[in-house]
Amino acid sequence: MRHIGIDPATHTGFVVIGTDGALIGWTEFVGKGDTAPARINMILNEVYRHLKSDDNVCIEGFAMEAKFDTNKVSTGYNWAARLATDRKVGTFISATPNQLKKFVNVEEWEGEPGSKVRLESKEVKRRVIAAVEEHWGVKPRTENIADAYVLARIAETVYDVKRGQALSCYPKYQQEVIMAIIDPSTVKKPKKPKPKTSKRRGKPAAADSHTHLAEQPFLF
């Protein structure tokens, strides 16, 4: 069995880690073709070809899970990786983009509370590469491989914890990601704002009632 991390995109990161924790290899699949469906289909085929039936796989979640999916083609690559994995392996886990960054203790925001600013995407990606090197002593050659490497480590830790590895062996920020994947009910959901009332100020509730009077005829 191997632990696999897949970061789906036009350049899809693919990382393989052995059961002993050693890196087996990493690569990047580049979708080629004259149309988006052709490029997406190529990624599907490449992922399928490099997987083994007993692999333990973690795929990065859709961008919409973290914020807002502005690239529908990117969603297509994600589905390609999922379909290929489902066909070859039959199961996989998924980590959201936010969980991926959290697993290596990388923040998207910088500054003091109340005046934080969002870091540029390229800067966040550079920090993920640096964090991978800091945590595991390897430096991925691309941003996509760096993301896939973190996903492979998530696959590894979730697998180990499910089989009895003590959660306390991992840093607090990794524990939260692991448990959120194993048992999503442990995640604290943000409180929803109270819905605005449609009642007009200064009027009793009955005044806004639209209940038909007994003698009022229905128009339809």
Protein Blocks (a to p, Z undefined) as FASTA:
>chain_A
ZZddddddfbdcdddddfkopafbdcddddedjbfklmmmmmmmmmmmmpcfkbccdddd
dfklmmocfblklmmmmmmmmmmmmmmnopacdddfklmmmmnopafbecdehiaccddf
klmmmmmmmmmmmmnopacfbfklmmmmmmmmmmmmmmmmmnopafklpcfklmmmmmmm
mmmmlpccddddddddfbdehiafklmpcbdcfklccfZZ
